[in-house]
Amino acid sequence: MEHTGQPSWTIDDSIRLAKLLPAAGIDLLDVSSGGNNEAQKVNVHPYYQVDMAGQIREAVQKDGLKLLIGAVGMITTAEMARDIVQEGDGLVPKADIVLIARQFLREPEFPLRAAHQLGVEVKWPIQYHRAGWAKDAKV
């Protein structure tokens, strides 16, 4: 809301808050831009909220604090979810977990589908015992 000329919550405010959370017993911060004011102007694009999570994660880790960071916002593919949390080969994770509430509304089996597409073995819920995809199925 900085465009209004009024005081607004910033990424620096979020970083300061995040650094206080471990001492208060908080384990995980869900980073989201909110969307709670009709006058706000958000440049919506893939990673627009993930990048904020990455900035907060980097600052918290730089201070040696232990706080998991969750990223949200337009996470709609297995590859995107993987890339947000993957490390190694020069990759630096932007978050420790991805939160996919809206994608769950669209596609309730998204985590199972993503795991299958990425070749990750997961245990299906007992209720799905005989409903899993064949190993080489294209889903």
Phi and psi restraints in degrees (value plus and minus 20) as a CYANA .aco file:
   2 GLU   PHI     -79.5   -39.5
   2 GLU   PSI     -43.6    -3.6
   3 HIS   PHI     -85.2   -45.2
   3 HIS   PSI     -36.2     3.8
   4 THR   PHI    -103.0   -63.0
   4 THR   PSI     -32.0     8.0
   5 GLY   PHI      60.1   100.1
   5 GLY   PSI     -19.3    20.7
   6 GLN   PHI    -116.4   -76.4
   6 GLN   PSI     141.3   181.3
   7 PRO   PHI     -75.6   -35.6
   7 PRO   PSI     122.8   162.8
   8 SER   PHI    -165.1  -125.1
   8 SER   PSI     131.6   171.6
   9 TRP   PHI     -94.1   -54.1
   9 TRP   PSI     113.6   153.6
  10 THR   PHI    -139.5   -99.5
  10 THR   PSI     153.1   193.1
  11 ILE   PHI     -83.2   -43.2
  11 ILE   PSI     -55.4   -15.4
  12 ASP   PHI     -83.7   -43.7
  12 ASP   PSI     -58.0   -18.0
  13 ASP   PHI     -82.4   -42.4
  13 ASP   PSI     -61.9   -21.9
  14 SER   PHI     -84.1   -44.1
  14 SER   PSI     -59.1   -19.1
  15 ILE   PHI     -85.5   -45.5
  15 ILE   PSI     -64.7   -24.7
  16 ARG   PHI     -80.1   -40.1
  16 ARG   PSI     -63.6   -23.6
  17 LEU   PHI     -82.9   -42.9
  17 LEU   PSI     -66.7   -26.7
  18 ALA   PHI     -77.3   -37.3
  18 ALA   PSI     -57.3   -17.3
  19 LYS   PHI     -90.8   -50.8
  19 LYS   PSI     -38.6     1.4
  20 LEU   PHI    -106.3   -66.3
  20 LEU   PSI     -42.5    -2.5
  21 LEU   PHI     -84.5   -44.5
  21 LEU   PSI     -62.9   -22.9
  22 PRO   PHI     -77.4   -37.4
  22 PRO   PSI     -59.7   -19.7
  23 ALA   PHI     -86.4   -46.4
  23 ALA   PSI     -42.5    -2.5
  24 ALA   PHI    -110.1   -70.1
  24 ALA   PSI     -16.0    24.0
  25 GLY   PHI      66.5   106.5
  25 GLY   PSI      -6.4    33.6
  26 ILE   PHI    -106.1   -66.1
  26 ILE   PSI     112.7   152.7
  27 ASP   PHI    -119.8   -79.8
  27 ASP   PSI     -47.8    -7.8
  28 LEU   PHI    -160.6  -120.6
  28 LEU   PSI     114.0   154.0
  29 LEU   PHI    -134.0   -94.0
  29 LEU   PSI     102.3   142.3
  30 ASP   PHI    -108.5   -68.5
  30 ASP   PSI      90.6   130.6
  31 VAL   PHI    -113.0   -73.0
  31 VAL   PSI      97.5   137.5
  32 SER   PHI    -164.6  -124.6
  32 SER   PSI     129.2   169.2
  33 SER   PHI    -100.9   -60.9
  33 SER   PSI     -22.8    17.2
  34 GLY   PHI      72.2   112.2
  34 GLY   PSI    -108.7   -68.7
  35 GLY   PHI      69.3   109.3
  35 GLY   PSI      17.6    57.6
  36 ASN   PHI    -132.1   -92.1
  36 ASN   PSI      -2.5    37.5
  37 ASN   PHI    -159.5  -119.5
  37 ASN   PSI     106.0   146.0
  38 GLU   PHI     -85.3   -45.3
  38 GLU   PSI     -39.1     0.9
  39 ALA   PHI    -109.2   -69.2
  39 ALA   PSI     -26.0    14.0
  40 GLN   PHI     -88.5   -48.5
  40 GLN   PSI     132.3   172.3
  41 LYS   PHI    -139.6   -99.6
  41 LYS   PSI      89.5   129.5
  42 VAL   PHI    -134.8   -94.8
  42 VAL   PSI     106.6   146.6
  43 ASN   PHI    -103.8   -63.8
  43 ASN   PSI      71.5   111.5
  44 VAL   PHI    -100.4   -60.4
  44 VAL   PSI     103.5   143.5
  45 HIS   PHI    -179.8  -139.8
  45 HIS   PSI     140.0   180.0
  46 PRO   PHI     -73.9   -33.9
  46 PRO   PSI     118.4   158.4
  47 TYR   PHI      58.3    98.3
  47 TYR   PSI     -18.4    21.6
  48 TYR   PHI     -82.0   -42.0
  48 TYR   PSI     -50.0   -10.0
  49 GLN   PHI    -116.8   -76.8
  49 GLN   PSI     -47.2    -7.2
  50 VAL   PHI     -82.8   -42.8
  50 VAL   PSI     -58.2   -18.2
  51 ASP   PHI     -83.1   -43.1
  51 ASP   PSI     -57.0   -17.0
  52 MET   PHI     -84.1   -44.1
  52 MET   PSI     -63.3   -23.3
  53 ALA   PHI     -79.0   -39.0
  53 ALA   PSI     -61.5   -21.5
  54 GLY   PHI     -82.6   -42.6
  54 GLY   PSI     -60.5   -20.5
  55 GLN   PHI     -84.5   -44.5
  55 GLN   PSI     -62.3   -22.3
  56 ILE   PHI     -87.4   -47.4
  56 ILE   PSI     -64.5   -24.5
  57 ARG   PHI     -79.4   -39.4
  57 ARG   PSI     -65.8   -25.8
  58 GLU   PHI     -80.7   -40.7
  58 GLU   PSI     -64.7   -24.7
  59 ALA   PHI     -86.1   -46.1
  59 ALA   PSI     -60.9   -20.9
  60 VAL   PHI     -85.7   -45.7
  60 VAL   PSI     -65.1   -25.1
  61 GLN   PHI     -87.1   -47.1
  61 GLN   PSI     -55.6   -15.6
  62 LYS   PHI     -79.0   -39.0
  62 LYS   PSI     -54.1   -14.1
  63 ASP   PHI    -107.2   -67.2
  63 ASP   PSI     -15.7    24.3
  64 GLY   PHI      51.6    91.6
  64 GLY   PSI       2.6    42.6
  65 LEU   PHI    -109.7   -69.7
  65 LEU   PSI     131.0   171.0
  66 LYS   PHI    -125.0   -85.0
  66 LYS   PSI      81.8   121.8
  67 LEU   PHI    -169.4  -129.4
  67 LEU   PSI     103.0   143.0
  68 LEU   PHI     -96.9   -56.9
  68 LEU   PSI     123.9   163.9
  69 ILE   PHI    -137.1   -97.1
  69 ILE   PSI     110.0   150.0
  70 GLY   PHI    -126.3   -86.3
  70 GLY   PSI     117.7   157.7
  71 ALA   PHI    -131.4   -91.4
  71 ALA   PSI     126.2   166.2
  72 VAL   PHI    -154.2  -114.2
  72 VAL   PSI     154.2   194.2
  73 GLY   PHI      81.5   121.5
  73 GLY   PSI      82.2   122.2
  74 MET   PHI      37.8    77.8
  74 MET   PSI      13.6    53.6
  75 ILE   PHI    -108.2   -68.2
  75 ILE   PSI      77.2   117.2
  76 THR   PHI    -141.5  -101.5
  76 THR   PSI     -21.8    18.2
  77 THR   PHI    -150.7  -110.7
  77 THR   PSI     134.8   174.8
  78 ALA   PHI     -79.1   -39.1
  78 ALA   PSI     -62.5   -22.5
  79 GLU   PHI     -85.0   -45.0
  79 GLU   PSI     -60.7   -20.7
  80 MET   PHI     -84.2   -44.2
  80 MET   PSI     -66.4   -26.4
  81 ALA   PHI     -78.2   -38.2
  81 ALA   PSI     -65.4   -25.4
  82 ARG   PHI     -81.7   -41.7
  82 ARG   PSI     -66.6   -26.6
  83 ASP   PHI     -84.4   -44.4
  83 ASP   PSI     -48.2    -8.2
  84 ILE   PHI     -88.8   -48.8
  84 ILE   PSI     -55.9   -15.9
  85 VAL   PHI    -127.2   -87.2
  85 VAL   PSI     -29.2    10.8
  86 GLN   PHI     -95.4   -55.4
  86 GLN   PSI     122.0   162.0
  87 GLU   PHI    -150.5  -110.5
  87 GLU   PSI     145.7   185.7
  88 GLY   PHI      85.1   125.1
  88 GLY   PSI     142.4   182.4
  89 ASP   PHI      32.4    72.4
  89 ASP   PSI      19.4    59.4
  90 GLY   PHI      60.6   100.6
  90 GLY   PSI     -20.6    19.4
  91 LEU   PHI    -105.5   -65.5
  91 LEU   PSI     117.3   157.3
  92 VAL   PHI    -135.4   -95.4
  92 VAL   PSI     101.1   141.1
  93 PRO   PHI     -82.2   -42.2
  93 PRO   PSI     125.1   165.1
  94 LYS   PHI    -112.8   -72.8
  94 LYS   PSI     -35.2     4.8
  95 ALA   PHI    -176.3  -136.3
  95 ALA   PSI     146.7   186.7
  96 ASP   PHI    -113.9   -73.9
  96 ASP   PSI     -47.8    -7.8
  97 ILE   PHI    -162.2  -122.2
  97 ILE   PSI     138.9   178.9
  98 VAL   PHI    -131.6   -91.6
  98 VAL   PSI     122.7   162.7
  99 LEU   PHI    -134.5   -94.5
  99 LEU   PSI     106.7   146.7
 100 ILE   PHI    -148.7  -108.7
 100 ILE   PSI      28.4    68.4
 101 ALA   PHI     -78.6   -38.6
 101 ALA   PSI     -70.3   -30.3
 102 ARG   PHI     -85.4   -45.4
 102 ARG   PSI     -56.9   -16.9
 103 GLN   PHI     -85.3   -45.3
 103 GLN   PSI     -54.5   -14.5
 104 PHE   PHI     -80.8   -40.8
 104 PHE   PSI     -57.4   -17.4
 105 LEU   PHI     -84.5   -44.5
 105 LEU   PSI     -59.7   -19.7
 106 ARG   PHI     -96.2   -56.2
 106 ARG   PSI     -57.1   -17.1
 107 GLU   PHI    -167.2  -127.2
 107 GLU   PSI      62.5   102.5
 108 PRO   PHI     -76.2   -36.2
 108 PRO   PSI     -44.4    -4.4
 109 GLU   PHI    -113.9   -73.9
 109 GLU   PSI      -5.2    34.8
 110 PHE   PHI     -70.1   -30.1
 110 PHE   PSI     -68.5   -28.5
 111 PRO   PHI     -81.1   -41.1
 111 PRO   PSI     -58.2   -18.2
 112 LEU   PHI     -87.6   -47.6
 112 LEU   PSI     -61.8   -21.8
 113 ARG   PHI     -84.7   -44.7
 113 ARG   PSI     -63.6   -23.6
 114 ALA   PHI     -82.4   -42.4
 114 ALA   PSI     -64.8   -24.8
 115 ALA   PHI     -80.1   -40.1
 115 ALA   PSI     -64.0   -24.0
 116 HIS   PHI     -81.3   -41.3
 116 HIS   PSI     -65.9   -25.9
 117 GLN   PHI     -84.7   -44.7
 117 GLN   PSI     -50.6   -10.6
 118 LEU   PHI    -111.9   -71.9
 118 LEU   PSI     -19.9    20.1
 119 GLY   PHI      53.0    93.0
 119 GLY   PSI       8.4    48.4
 120 VAL   PHI    -119.1   -79.1
 120 VAL   PSI     105.4   145.4
 121 GLU   PHI     -96.7   -56.7
 121 GLU   PSI     105.8   145.8
 122 VAL   PHI    -152.2  -112.2
 122 VAL   PSI     133.6   173.6
 123 LYS   PHI    -105.5   -65.5
 123 LYS   PSI     101.5   141.5
 124 TRP   PHI     -93.5   -53.5
 124 TRP   PSI     133.8   173.8
 125 PRO   PHI     -78.4   -38.4
 125 PRO   PSI     128.3   168.3
 126 ILE   PHI     -73.9   -33.9
 126 ILE   PSI     -56.3   -16.3
 127 GLN   PHI     -83.6   -43.6
 127 GLN   PSI     -39.8     0.2
 128 TYR   PHI    -119.2   -79.2
 128 TYR   PSI     -10.5    29.5
 129 HIS   PHI     -59.0   -19.0
 129 HIS   PSI     -66.9   -26.9
 130 ARG   PHI    -127.4   -87.4
 130 ARG   PSI      -4.0    36.0
 131 ALA   PHI    -125.8   -85.8
 131 ALA   PSI     -19.9    20.1
 132 GLY   PHI     -85.3   -45.3
 132 GLY   PSI     140.4   180.4
 133 TRP   PHI    -100.4   -60.4
 133 TRP   PSI     125.5   165.5
 134 ALA   PHI     -82.3   -42.3
 134 ALA   PSI     129.1   169.1
 135 LYS   PHI     -71.4   -31.4
 135 LYS   PSI     -60.0   -20.0
 136 ASP   PHI    -119.1   -79.1
 136 ASP   PSI      -8.4    31.6
 137 ALA   PHI     -87.4   -47.4
 137 ALA   PSI     121.4   161.4
 138 LYS   PHI    -114.0   -74.0
 138 LYS   PSI      94.0   134.0
